[in-house]
Amino acid sequence: MIHHFIASKYVLRLALIVSVLLLVSQYSMAQKVQVGQQKKYTLLGLGDSITEGGNDFSSYLYPLWEKLFVAGYQVEFIGPNQAQTSIGGIAHAGYSGKNAEFLGDNIDSIYSKYPADIVLLHAGHNHFAEEKPIEGIIAAQKSIVEKIKLINPDARILLTTVVESGKLPKYSYIPELNSGLEQLVSELRKAYDGIYLVDQARKFDWQEDTITDMVHPNDSGAKKMADVWFEKLQKVLDKPFEAFDPKIVSYKNTDKETLKLHIFEPSKKFRNEKKACIVYFFGGGWKVGTALQFYREAAYFASKGIVAITADYRTEFDNGTTVFESVSDAKSAIRWIRANADKYGIDPDRIAAAGASAGGHLAAATGTITGFEESNEDHSISSKSNLNLLYYPVLDNGPDGYGSTEMKTRYKEISPLHNVNVDTPPTLILLGTEDPYLSERKAEEYMNALQNFGIDGELKLYQGAAHPIFLYRKGYSAIYFQMLQDSEDFLERHGYMKGVSKKL
């Protein structure tokens, strides 16, 4: 049966209020901040190439975003430029080859367009020691702070010491500069609220934390910088509603990395029975993405008594792979979960695969596609999902569908729409009516294919929503809560809440 859901603004607002109350009720009453009222922050990384990142070195932006997200903060990075990372672009105002004076001259136009709540200022490179640049750098940073405060008196500015470099004598001035920056912050705090000193130089060791140029951070250096920013931001930002702490286990070794499952286990307050499982695959066109995308959903369903898992898989950005390897990984994840079901109290016959966009394709593939099985795995253990929850999925990889030329050439192998069969699991599709990659007509075609085999299918439409339906990196939204409720209703209807939905 096909069901259409068209949500008006009024209905969405009502759903938000009701759903927030329902969600909050799952947590301790000691939590003072409700999800729907949690403060959202915009953050501007301001600096040079060390902020921007590059093809052969790392920026602190992605590891900082990851730490903030896992800790439960709702933070959106903004700015005129984009750093390419494992999750796609992260916005910032880092300018390769530019110095503090450049930032001082341009901060009016930058900050006027991107008036962030929080500014992370790291600038001091791109001078030579013989220029005697310290006085000019400090004057420029003072000007930056003053101009930002003139535009937005409530802005919080984290001004940091500069990471030191082994490129000498060019950067021999940095230790003295850092002493001057510490003094500058002391002076600025007498005139302005919301000015904070961060000491990036304290933990950073150029001998361990830079690439061969002895200036730019390697992965270790970027993570150290993220740690230091995060340490200070925890004192600046309001305490989040919840933090995430999944159990992370390895499920597959590949040429470049070990793939992980992020397991959210139900509380011991729930009945000690075999529990249903839901595993989420992130979106990103099989090119980018992170298992963190579905942490919120996983935490919620774990609170309802389901073992909820988010899965890594290989992407083009991190591994140089294609959709075909991604499908293989998704199947390996299902097989690993089923093989280890007893260890985590999982019912091996109630494993739901869920995902968004390309991740929705992978979830559907685990229920429809044959092949793409790793030869070194135990094929007596099924890699097939028992239920599918597909969020704005890519389902049609045929000649008129979405995907690479190779996908379209091999669509009979890889396209879920062209492989629905009698063993395809019951399926829920959550779709925006303005989705450019999966039309309502194609989604209904998928539903009809299920019906032809007597398989239950349900289509939920969200009027005016596109692709993605909501942006997980921007935090909670009304439509998020409606999708969560629709997912829960489908799971409950198929018995995935049975025996675990009540607390003792």
Beta strands, then each sheet from edge to edge (+ up, - down):
strand 1: 40-47
strand 2: 74-77
strand 3: 81-85
strand 4: 88-94
strand 5: 118-122
strand 6: 156-160
strand 7: 195-198
strand 8: 247-253
strand 9: 258-264
strand 10: 275-281
strand 11: 307-311
strand 12: 346-356
strand 13: 387-391
strand 14: 427-432
strand 15: 457-462
sheet 1: 2+ 1+ 4+ 3-
sheet 2: 2+ 1+ 5+ 6+ 7+
sheet 3: 8+ 9- 11+ 10+ 12+ 13+ 14+ 15+
end
